[in-house]
Amino acid sequence: MDDDSGTYERTARTLLESLPYMRRFSGEIVVIKYGGHAMVDDTLKHSFARNVALLKYAGVRPVIVHGGGPQIGNMLKKLHIDSSFHKGLRITDDVTMDVVEMVLAGRVNKEIVGLLNLAGARAVGLSGKDGRLLEAEKLELPADGDRPGNSVDLGRVGRVVRVDTELLRTLSGAGYIPVIAPTGVDAENGTYNINADDAAAAVAAAVRAKRLLLLTDVPGVLDKNGALLRSLTAREVHGLIAGSVISGGMIPKVECCLEALSGGVEKAMIVDGRVENCVLLELFTDAGIGSEITADVSGAADFFP
């Protein structure tokens, strides 16, 4: 009986701790980039769907942008199509683009929608091409050394230049959860493969989301000793990049966060998607589990030209 009593008390404290956060986020849009291990582990997939459904029932208006790199890679292997990457981006020729679109907007997107519906939410799957949701242009990146004029052709890899917020707000306002596959379309109806982190940041900024959550396969931003940094400002992030504390694949993730903040998002979080119930733990508890990044109160223009 004593053990049960302690469990009940802990459960009650957790629920009470979540109450002010439910109030704070009720009616607000929260954009979640869903990717990494959380998309391939069955337990985590169902946990994520239940987390998002609970957000919806608590009055939050979630918008999901998902990745699908491993699933695309597996399909390309089955079809004996070689892949190559530049700075973490898949070089996407026309044949690869067909596979990307088939996997992202087809199998992966519909699986996520199905899981959300099963969890009690009402979800609608979209690609960036639907209603010209994500308008894009070709992305150009330096080949090496960041020298001007020396670029590599990434093929059909794009960057978002416009988000149709009316479509998203209409769906969200009607009680649906938009689930977005990160493909975009240009003025000539050409299709582009867009990095999911970048797409999520663009969507979050366009709808002025209260929060942007990037689910990853790491605990968050780490210091030089490997300890989790729970709260950072834009200025501190730039200092950590300059000091090579933030490096490698974490740099584009924090840059996505800074881009979202520059567009009016209040906070951006980098969260370990391998932790069950990570979305609820990050949004509805005092400590959270990941790294939150905020704009500088003063001097923000130094980082957001």
VEXDREN-2710 file (C-alpha; in Angstrom, 1 decimal):
% VEXDREN-2710
k/r/px/py/pz
1/MET/0.0/0.0/0.0
2/ASP/2.8/2.4/0.9
3/ASP/4.5/1.7/-2.5
4/ASP/1.3/2.3/-4.3
5/SER/0.7/5.5/-2.4
6/GLY/4.2/6.8/-3.4
7/THR/3.5/6.0/-7.0
8/TYR/0.2/7.8/-6.9
9/GLU/1.8/10.9/-5.4
10/ARG/4.5/11.0/-8.0
11/THR/1.9/10.7/-10.8
12/ALA/-0.1/13.5/-9.2
13/ARG/2.9/15.7/-9.0
14/THR/3.8/15.1/-12.6
15/LEU/0.3/16.0/-13.7
16/LEU/0.3/19.1/-11.6
17/GLU/3.7/20.1/-13.0
18/SER/2.3/19.9/-16.5
19/LEU/-0.7/22.1/-15.8
20/PRO/0.9/25.5/-16.3
21/TYR/2.6/24.3/-19.5
22/MET/-0.7/23.0/-20.9
23/ARG/-2.2/26.5/-20.2
24/ARG/0.8/28.2/-21.8
25/PHE/0.6/26.2/-25.0
26/SER/-3.2/25.8/-25.4
27/GLY/-4.2/27.3/-28.7
28/GLU/-0.5/27.6/-29.8
29/ILE/1.2/26.0/-32.8
30/VAL/4.1/23.7/-32.0
31/VAL/6.1/22.4/-35.0
32/ILE/7.9/19.1/-34.5
33/LYS/10.5/17.7/-36.8
34/TYR/10.1/14.0/-36.6
35/GLY/13.1/11.9/-37.6
36/GLY/16.0/9.6/-36.6
37/HIS/15.6/6.5/-34.5
38/ALA/12.1/7.6/-33.3
39/MET/10.9/6.9/-36.8
40/VAL/12.2/3.3/-37.1
41/ASP/11.7/1.8/-33.6
42/ASP/8.1/0.5/-33.2
43/THR/7.8/1.3/-29.5
44/LEU/9.0/4.9/-30.1
45/LYS/6.8/5.3/-33.2
46/HIS/3.7/4.5/-31.1
47/SER/4.9/6.6/-28.2
48/PHE/5.4/9.6/-30.5
49/ALA/1.9/9.3/-31.9
50/ARG/0.4/9.1/-28.4
51/ASN/2.4/12.1/-27.3
52/VAL/1.2/14.2/-30.3
53/ALA/-2.4/13.0/-29.7
54/LEU/-2.2/14.1/-26.1
55/LEU/-0.8/17.5/-27.2
56/LYS/-3.9/17.9/-29.4
57/TYR/-6.3/17.0/-26.6
58/ALA/-4.5/19.5/-24.3
59/GLY/-5.3/22.3/-26.8
60/VAL/-2.0/22.5/-28.6
61/ARG/-2.0/22.7/-32.4
62/PRO/0.9/20.4/-33.6
63/VAL/2.3/20.5/-37.0
64/ILE/4.6/17.6/-38.0
65/VAL/7.5/17.8/-40.5
66/HIS/9.1/14.4/-41.0
67/GLY/12.3/13.0/-42.4
68/GLY/13.0/9.6/-44.0
69/GLY/16.6/9.3/-44.9
70/PRO/17.1/5.7/-43.8
71/GLN/13.9/4.6/-45.6
72/ILE/15.0/6.4/-48.8
73/GLY/18.4/4.8/-48.5
74/ASN/16.9/1.3/-48.1
75/MET/14.7/1.8/-51.2
76/LEU/17.6/3.1/-53.3
77/LYS/19.6/0.0/-52.3
78/LYS/16.7/-2.3/-53.3
79/LEU/16.6/-0.6/-56.7
80/HIS/20.4/-0.7/-57.1
81/ILE/20.6/3.1/-57.3
82/ASP/23.8/4.6/-55.8
83/SER/23.7/7.5/-53.4
84/SER/26.3/10.2/-52.7
85/PHE/26.2/13.0/-50.2
86/HIS/27.7/16.5/-49.8
87/LYS/27.7/18.2/-46.4
88/GLY/25.1/15.7/-45.2
89/LEU/22.7/16.4/-48.2
90/ARG/21.8/13.6/-50.6
91/ILE/22.7/14.5/-54.1
92/THR/19.4/14.0/-55.9
93/ASP/19.2/13.4/-59.6
94/ASP/15.9/12.9/-61.4
95/VAL/15.7/9.1/-60.7
96/THR/16.6/9.6/-57.1
97/MET/14.0/12.4/-56.8
98/ASP/11.3/9.9/-58.0
99/VAL/12.3/7.5/-55.2
100/VAL/12.5/10.3/-52.6
101/GLU/9.0/11.5/-53.5
102/MET/7.6/7.9/-53.5
103/VAL/9.1/7.1/-50.1
104/LEU/8.5/10.4/-48.3
105/ALA/5.1/11.4/-49.6
106/GLY/4.0/7.8/-49.9
107/ARG/4.9/5.2/-47.5
108/VAL/6.5/7.2/-44.7
109/ASN/4.0/10.0/-44.6
110/LYS/1.0/7.7/-44.7
111/GLU/2.4/5.5/-41.9
112/ILE/2.8/8.5/-39.6
113/VAL/-0.7/9.7/-40.4
114/GLY/-2.1/6.2/-39.7
115/LEU/-0.3/6.0/-36.3
116/LEU/-1.6/9.4/-35.3
117/ASN/-5.2/8.5/-36.3
118/LEU/-4.8/5.2/-34.4
119/ALA/-3.8/7.2/-31.3
120/GLY/-7.0/9.2/-31.5
121/ALA/-5.8/12.3/-33.4
122/ARG/-7.0/13.5/-36.8
123/ALA/-4.1/13.8/-39.1
124/VAL/-3.8/14.8/-42.7
125/GLY/-0.8/13.9/-44.9
126/LEU/0.7/16.5/-47.2
127/SER/3.8/16.9/-49.4
128/GLY/5.3/20.3/-50.0
129/LYS/3.8/20.1/-53.5
130/ASP/0.2/19.9/-52.2
131/GLY/-1.4/23.3/-52.7
132/ARG/2.2/24.6/-53.3
133/LEU/2.6/24.3/-49.6
134/LEU/6.4/24.6/-49.8
135/GLU/7.7/26.7/-52.6
136/ALA/11.4/26.0/-53.2
137/GLU/14.4/26.9/-55.3
138/LYS/17.6/25.0/-56.1
139/LEU/20.1/25.0/-53.3
140/GLU/23.7/25.8/-54.1
141/LEU/26.5/24.9/-51.7
142/PRO/30.3/25.4/-52.0
143/ALA/32.2/22.3/-53.2
144/ASP/35.1/22.7/-50.7
145/GLY/36.7/25.4/-48.6
146/ASP/33.7/27.7/-48.9
147/ARG/35.4/29.5/-51.9
148/PRO/33.0/31.8/-53.8
149/GLY/32.1/30.5/-57.2
150/ASN/33.2/26.9/-56.5
151/SER/29.9/25.0/-56.0
152/VAL/28.8/21.4/-56.3
153/ASP/25.6/20.5/-58.2
154/LEU/23.3/18.8/-55.7
155/GLY/20.7/18.1/-58.4
156/ARG/17.1/18.4/-57.1
157/VAL/18.0/19.6/-53.6
158/GLY/16.1/22.7/-52.7
159/ARG/15.6/25.3/-50.0
160/VAL/12.2/26.7/-48.9
161/VAL/11.5/30.2/-50.1
162/ARG/7.8/30.4/-49.2
163/VAL/5.3/28.5/-47.0
164/ASP/1.5/28.6/-47.6
165/THR/0.5/29.4/-44.1
166/GLU/-3.2/29.6/-45.1
167/LEU/-3.4/25.9/-45.9
168/LEU/-1.7/24.9/-42.6
169/ARG/-3.8/27.3/-40.5
170/THR/-7.0/26.1/-42.2
171/LEU/-6.3/22.5/-41.4
172/SER/-5.0/23.2/-37.9
173/GLY/-8.0/25.4/-37.2
174/ALA/-10.4/22.6/-38.3
175/GLY/-8.8/20.3/-35.8
176/TYR/-6.5/18.4/-38.1
177/ILE/-2.8/17.7/-37.5
178/PRO/-0.8/18.5/-40.7
179/VAL/1.9/15.9/-41.4
180/ILE/4.3/17.3/-44.0
181/ALA/6.7/15.4/-46.2
182/PRO/9.6/17.8/-47.1
183/THR/9.4/18.0/-50.8
184/GLY/8.9/21.4/-52.5
185/VAL/8.0/22.8/-55.9
186/ASP/9.4/25.7/-57.9
187/ALA/7.7/28.2/-60.3
188/GLU/8.0/25.7/-63.2
189/ASN/6.5/22.8/-61.1
190/GLY/9.9/21.2/-60.6
191/THR/10.1/19.0/-57.5
192/TYR/12.9/19.4/-54.9
193/ASN/14.1/17.3/-52.0
194/ILE/14.4/19.5/-48.9
195/ASN/16.2/18.7/-45.7
196/ALA/13.6/18.0/-43.0
197/ASP/15.3/20.2/-40.4
198/ASP/15.3/23.2/-42.8
199/ALA/11.7/22.6/-43.8
200/ALA/10.6/22.4/-40.2
201/ALA/12.4/25.7/-39.4
202/ALA/10.8/27.4/-42.4
203/VAL/7.4/26.2/-41.4
204/ALA/7.8/27.2/-37.8
205/ALA/8.9/30.7/-38.7
206/ALA/6.1/31.1/-41.3
207/VAL/3.3/30.2/-38.8
208/ARG/5.1/31.9/-35.9
209/ALA/5.1/28.7/-33.9
210/LYS/5.4/28.9/-30.1
211/ARG/8.0/26.2/-30.2
212/LEU/10.1/24.2/-32.7
213/LEU/11.2/20.8/-31.6
214/LEU/13.9/18.9/-33.6
215/LEU/14.0/15.2/-32.7
216/THR/17.5/13.8/-33.0
217/ASP/19.6/10.8/-32.1
218/VAL/21.7/12.7/-29.6
219/PRO/20.8/14.1/-26.1
220/GLY/21.1/17.7/-27.4
221/VAL/23.9/20.3/-27.6
222/LEU/26.8/19.1/-25.5
223/ASP/29.7/21.1/-23.9
224/LYS/33.4/20.3/-24.4
225/ASN/33.1/17.7/-21.7
226/GLY/30.1/16.0/-23.2
227/ALA/27.6/17.3/-20.7
228/LEU/24.2/18.4/-21.9
229/LEU/23.7/22.2/-22.3
230/ARG/20.0/22.7/-21.3
231/SER/19.6/26.4/-22.2
232/LEU/21.4/28.6/-24.7
233/THR/21.0/32.0/-26.3
234/ALA/21.8/32.7/-29.9
235/ARG/25.0/34.5/-28.9
236/GLU/26.1/31.5/-26.9
237/VAL/25.5/29.2/-29.8
238/HIS/27.6/31.3/-32.1
239/GLY/30.4/31.3/-29.5
240/LEU/30.3/27.5/-29.2
241/ILE/30.5/27.2/-33.0
242/ALA/33.5/29.6/-33.1
243/GLY/35.1/27.6/-30.3
244/SER/34.5/24.3/-32.2
245/VAL/32.4/23.0/-29.2
246/ILE/29.4/22.7/-31.6
247/SER/30.7/20.9/-34.7
248/GLY/29.8/18.5/-37.4
249/GLY/26.2/17.6/-37.8
250/MET/25.1/19.6/-34.9
251/ILE/26.0/22.9/-36.7
252/PRO/23.2/22.7/-39.3
253/LYS/20.7/21.7/-36.5
254/VAL/21.5/24.8/-34.4
255/GLU/21.5/27.0/-37.5
256/CYS/17.9/25.7/-38.2
257/CYS/17.0/26.7/-34.7
258/LEU/18.5/30.2/-35.1
259/GLU/16.7/30.6/-38.4
260/ALA/13.3/29.8/-36.7
261/LEU/14.0/32.2/-33.9
262/SER/14.8/34.9/-36.4
263/GLY/11.4/34.4/-37.9
264/GLY/9.6/34.9/-34.6
265/VAL/9.6/31.4/-32.9
266/GLU/9.9/31.9/-29.2
267/LYS/12.1/28.9/-28.4
268/ALA/13.6/26.0/-30.4
269/MET/14.5/22.7/-28.8
270/ILE/16.9/19.9/-29.8
271/VAL/15.5/16.8/-28.2
272/ASP/16.7/13.1/-28.0
273/GLY/14.0/11.2/-29.9
274/ARG/15.3/7.9/-28.6
275/VAL/13.8/8.8/-25.2
276/GLU/10.2/7.5/-24.9
277/ASN/7.7/10.3/-24.4
278/CYS/10.4/12.9/-25.3
279/VAL/7.9/15.4/-26.7
280/LEU/5.8/15.5/-23.5
281/LEU/8.9/15.5/-21.2
282/GLU/10.3/18.5/-23.1
283/LEU/7.1/20.6/-23.4
284/PHE/5.3/19.7/-20.2
285/THR/7.9/19.4/-17.4
286/ASP/10.1/21.9/-15.6
287/ALA/13.5/20.5/-16.5
288/GLY/12.8/19.1/-20.0
289/ILE/15.2/16.6/-21.5
290/GLY/17.0/18.5/-24.3
291/SER/18.6/21.8/-25.2
292/GLU/16.5/24.9/-25.6
293/ILE/17.7/27.8/-27.7
294/THR/16.3/31.4/-27.4
295/ALA/17.0/34.6/-29.2
296/ASP/19.1/37.2/-27.4
297/VAL/17.1/39.8/-25.6
298/SER/19.5/42.5/-26.8
299/GLY/21.9/42.3/-29.7
300/ALA/19.8/39.8/-31.7
301/ALA/20.5/41.8/-34.8
302/ASP/24.1/40.7/-34.6
303/PHE/23.0/37.1/-35.5
304/PHE/19.8/37.7/-37.4
305/PRO/20.6/40.1/-40.3
END
